[in-house]
Each structure stands twice: as C-alpha cells, then as structure tokens.
Amino acid sequence: MTRALLYDVLDNTRIDPDEELLARAWAAVCTVMENANKVAAQAIRVCGGQSMLKDLPLERMYRDSRLGITMLPWSGEACLDRLGKAGMYE
C-alpha cells in the first residue's frame, strides 16, 4: 500500500500541481516515512541487538528512517500541518 501510494504520486507529478496532488504528496511523505520506520524497527527485532552495530547497514537504515521525517521542508509535522490547512480552508 505504501509503495503504491508513493508510485502513484510520483507518476502524477507535474509542474504547478493542484491542491489535490499536493495533498496526496503530503500524505505520501507521512505514510512512507512512518512505515519505513516501522519496517526498520521490525527488522531490528527480528535480527536482534547485534544488528544495531555501527558497521552494519540496518543501523543506518533505522537511523535514516527516524531522521527522514524530521527533515525540512517536507517534515512530517509540516506535511500534517499543510494537510490540515488544505482540508479546512478552500
């Protein structure tokens, strides 16, 4: 579902998007980043604590998934704020 949402937004990307496409892009960012973190956390549970060693790729994937949602200008909070404003105001 997450991958389908991301690919749908990417397929429909264009210059000067309308409000609907922007809202779908904001929703895709939040969904993809939240689910990436859940997948990475589950992989760490499956692989155990040794997977968090600095030289292993799972540590980097988990760290990137946690920090990706905080990066501006498309941070998770900014996207949720924009989605809320788009839904409230016409």
MARVO-31553 format. One line per 10 residues: number of its first residue (from 0); their letters; for each residue y, x, z of C-alpha. Coordinates in steps of 0.2 Angstrom, whole numbers, plus 2048, in hexadecimal, padded with zeros to 3 digits. Layout:
BEGIN
NUM) a) Y X Z; ... $
This chain:
BEGIN
0) mtrallydvl) 800 800 800; 80C 80E 805; 809 818 7F5; 80A 808 7EA; 81B 804 7F2; 821 816 7EF; 81B 816 7DD; 823 805 7D9; 834 80B 7DF; 833 81B 7D6 $
10) dntridpdee) 82D 812 7C6; 83C 807 7C7; 849 814 7CB; 859 814 7C1; 86B 819 7C1; 876 80C 7CA; 868 802 7D2; 86B 7F0 7D8; 86A 7EB 7EA; 858 7E5 7E9 $
20) llarawaavc) 852 7F6 7E2; 85C 7FF 7F0; 854 7F4 7FD; 843 7F8 7F6; 847 80A 7F6; 84D 80A 809; 83D 800 80D; 832 80D 804; 83A 81C 80D; 837 814 81E $
30) tvmenankva) 825 80E 81A; 820 81F 812; 827 82A 820; 820 81F 82E; 80E 81E 826; 80E 831 822; 811 834 834; 803 828 839; 7F7 831 82C; 7FB 842 833 $
40) aqairvcggq) 7F9 83D 845; 7E8 835 841; 7E3 845 838; 7E7 84F 847; 7DD 844 852; 7CE 846 846; 7D0 859 844; 7D4 85C 857; 7E1 867 85F; 7DD 877 855 $
50) smlkdlpler) 7E4 86E 846; 7F6 870 84E; 7F5 883 84D; 804 88A 844; 7FB 892 835; 7F2 882 830; 7F9 876 824; 7F6 866 82E; 803 86C 83B; 810 86E 82D $
60) myrdsrlgit) 80C 85D 826; 80D 854 837; 81E 85D 83B; 825 858 82A; 81F 846 82C; 828 845 83D; 838 84E 836; 839 845 825; 83F 835 82C; 84D 83D 835 $
70) mlpwsgeacl) 855 846 826; 865 83F 820; 86B 836 815; 85B 82C 814; 856 82D 826; 84B 81F 82D; 859 818 838; 865 819 829; 859 810 81E; 856 802 82B $
80) drlgkagmye) 868 800 82E; 86C 7FE 81B; 85D 7F2 819; 864 7E7 828; 876 7E7 820; 86F 7E3 80F; 865 7D4 816; 874 7CE 820; 882 7CF 814; 883 7C9 802 $
